[in-house]
Amino acid sequence: MARTAQPPGVRAIPGRAGLIPLWTVRCATALIGVLLGGVVWAGSAWIALPLVVAVGAAILPSTGLVALSLLLLVVSYAVNMPDGWPWLPVFVAGLHALFILYLLLLPLPRHGWISILALRALALPYLRLQALAQPVAFLALLVDDAGSNLVVVVAGVAAVSGWSLWLVRRRALRQADRVVGGTST
Amino acid sequence: MANGAETARSPGWAVALIIALVCIVAGLVSGRPETVALAAPFALLVLSGRSTVDGAQEPSVRIAADRRMEGSGRLRLLLTSLPPGGAHTAETTRAEQSAAGNARPASSLVAVTLAAPACPADALVLRADEDCPLLVDVPGSGEIAVLSYGSAGFSADLMITTAFVPAPAVRVTILPQLGGTVALPVSRRLSGVTGSHTSRRPGEGGELRSIAPMQPGDQLRRIDWRATARRSADQDRLMVRRNFADAEASVLLIIDQGHDLPASTEDWFSSTTDLTGQGSLHVARTAAATVAASYLAAGDRVGLDDLSGTRRALRTASGGRHLEQIRTRLAGTAVVPRRRRRRDPVPPQGAVVLVFSAFLDPEPARLLRLWHAQGHVVVGVDCVPQLERTEASPAQALTVRLTLVRRRLLLENLRAEGIPVLSGAAARSAAPHTTSRDARGPGLPGTTTDTEEFGAALDLGSGLRLLARRTGRGAGQTPAPGTTRSLP
């Protein structure tokens, strides 16, 4: 006479290794959101708000929740964090990672798997963007510390600009080589 | 699959744009370069999505049966990626891409949404050139869509997406398994000219019919010298042996596909179809395939028809290929509402007719009586599986009980009229390599079955063995009233 809550069917499951359950990714996303929220809202009773929103955005497929969670983090950083906070590069990396994971989970059903190769494919453009975002974060810290020293600021801006140009030019050259190699064969 | 899917910026592109603008404005207003720095990755993502809107790949996947079973009723499917053109195989495309120096298709990703019957959807995120085997549950027999799926793709930075494209569901056909060989009751009026059964006609068979004086037309090799010496003292006449002719039997299997009664009584009231595939129709398929294989192995002719009258009957024929035809036709049987037929199925002359039904309505019983009255050897096979009483409410329990009582009365009336009704569920539970002698009747200790509740019914193997003995013993004689009571 007992009713069972489980669906009558049996799920299709992947038959190979190298796959990670989506719940792991969701937990990692929520953890990153909680950590970033905990940092910028430390010592405030409002800390519960970004934490709940972060966990909700990791579980529920809602673009609004994602935007709200990220805005809460960004605005609270601007309001709560002191000038010259040394963990700014880490915060930038965490915020970027959180955004990517939110976007990944947004269109997916709650249950599922993701392959390690797919995660690597996601990590590659992430690292590529971080190669530009991290120098910008360091430059921001530098500008904040030595705002009155014009030489230091100009040197920093020039270094970051040079680094960015080199990265962009290198990528353009690589793409051109690929196109030439493809047409010659 | 997803070929031809339109690419577009993902909603994340707009979110990234908003976050970047908020960071920049907040940083400029508050005069904090650190806040502006927070916008860096988002601004770069916006630029990335803007520059690659024309270069995103359209993902496409295909899932096909791998023809391999993974034990315990699980079928192996293979998810493969298809090239954007869709005409080549994935291997060809990979070879072309390798030759072109572009081993990976722009490292884009594909999200495949999988939905097994009566299950919530699952996601499988793979790199666009990745393959993945999938394991799905399949029923014991029948045709079923085991997996519905669709795919959407996105670029590796998640700024470009393609629309979700549903694909045709994966359909598989599971042929019913063959049980052990069963005994073969045959009619007393065999009409075939070849086969392994002894008919009532004179001919070239192996069973002695009579010893008589030689007459014109008798072959010399038929002379029985011992009988001649014994009976013809004057040696003035020769005695010859005359035999019965051998003949094959004709068997007609009738499947009642009007109902598919699940084993769990709670599922009788469910709106979804029985996904376990262990219902009465599966029992009917397995039992019919077992009977067909046994008769065809003996060189007999087997035909197949259904009570719904939706498909053309499979005419009686013999041979291994015909067995495969029967199994395929059986696998294709699904629940079809019974419609009014212009005329009832007509069994071949001297055929054994087996009706596989759940006996929930009087139509199968009416046909059994009709063919029994016409002189055919008829057998009803009760295909209701061993029931698990899991009703969820008193009303359901009452409904089940009334249904079972009605069935019981129907079956008792048939048995009282000399029409044997056997249990097909026991044939299903018997292992394929066990003989019918090993097949036990239904009713495991601790489980409640309707056969236990309403009187025992012989399993298919034992019942057919008894029936074969009876028809063989009573050859050429009409069974006396009441002798059929020995059979259920």
Interface residues (C-beta under 8 A of the other chain):
Chain A: M1 A2 R3 P7 P8 G9 V10 R11 A12 I13 P14 G15 R16 L19 L22 T63 V66 A67 L70 L71 V74 V75 Y77 A78 M81 D83 G84 W85 L88 F91 V92 L95 H96 F99 I100 Y102 L103 L104 L106 P107 L108 P109 R110 H111 G112 W113 I114 S115 L117 A118 A121 L122 L124 P125 Y126 L129 Q130 L132 A133 V136 A137 L139 A140 L141 V143 D144 R178 G181 G182 T185
Chain B: S10 P11 G12 V15 A16 I18 I19 V22 C23 A26 G27 S30 R32 P33 E34 T35 V36 A37 L38 A40 P41 F42 L44 L45 S48 E70 R76 L77 A99 A100 G101 N102 S107 S108 L109 A111 T113 L114 A116 P117 A118 C119 P120 A121 D122 A123 L124 V125 L126 R127 E130 C132 P133 L134 L135 V136 D137 V146 L147 A152 A156 D157 L158 T161 F164 E266 D267 S270 T272 L275 T390 E391 A392
